Amino acid sequence: MEAWQKPETIILWIIIVGIFLVVLLTAIIFLVRAIFKKILKAKEKEAKTQLAYQQNLLETTIKTQEIERHRIAADIHDGLIGKLTAIKMEQEIKQQDQKTIDALHESINIARRISHDLSPPLIEFTKLPELIKELLYPWEQHIIINTMYDIREETNDTDDFKVQITRIIQEIITNIVKHANATQMHLHLKQTKNYMALSICDNGKGYDTTKKSKGLGTKNIETRVQYLKGNYKVKSTLGKGTFNILLFKN
């Protein structure tokens, strides 16, 4: 019997081939894992880049909107209100028709309210609860508003944060008044050292959140919440109203 035909030699070759196959298979596995990790890292980097681009685009869009709002508010305040006031004073001096004077007075108040809504005055000196109270006042003519301010600890909110929160509240109330057929709404603001929570609910007709497509107002709310890196949820039941929940970490 030749040496290569001996059982010991055959077993030895089988072991060598087996070890070779195991090493080869291990090398292939490590290579595949390395390639897979590289692909995942590349996709993760691409996703982060895309997310950063979207966040930057979002911030730029919102800041541009606020700059334009501020410009329009200034034009209304310095231009339109000034001219209306001058005309009103002229009518009063000449003792013209009182109805015209009253109409001018009402127009000035409307223009001033629009200007304030577009760009709240003295926002840097006003706390968020006070801004919300001023915001709600005109809406109280259309709907009963119950409020609760649970301020555990006052925070130094930035002007930008306060502006965005007022914009969000404006959008939610506009949706309630225009679409919900509600007679009452409740606003609850809670501020602590670690977070700020805002809930707004109404007794309106409600809607099916799984079927109804998002309108422009809802999209604007989500955009601003995303800009502030917060969380926003809507719960609604047909015939039982809608519950808006917003949470922002400090």
Secondary structure, 3 states (H helix, E strand, C coil): CCHHHCHHHHHHHHHHHHHHHHHHHHHHHHHHHHHHHHHHHHHHHHHHHHHHHHHHHHHHHHHHHHHHHHHHHHHHHHHHHHHHHHHHHHHHHCCCCHHHHHHHHHHHHHHHHHHHHHCCCCHHHCCHHHHHHHHHHHHHHCCEEEEEEEECCCCCCCHHHHHHHHHHHHHHHHHHHHHHCCCEEEEEEEECCCEEEEEEEECCCCCCCCCCCCCHHHHHHHHHHHHCCCEEEEEEECCCEEEEEEEEEC
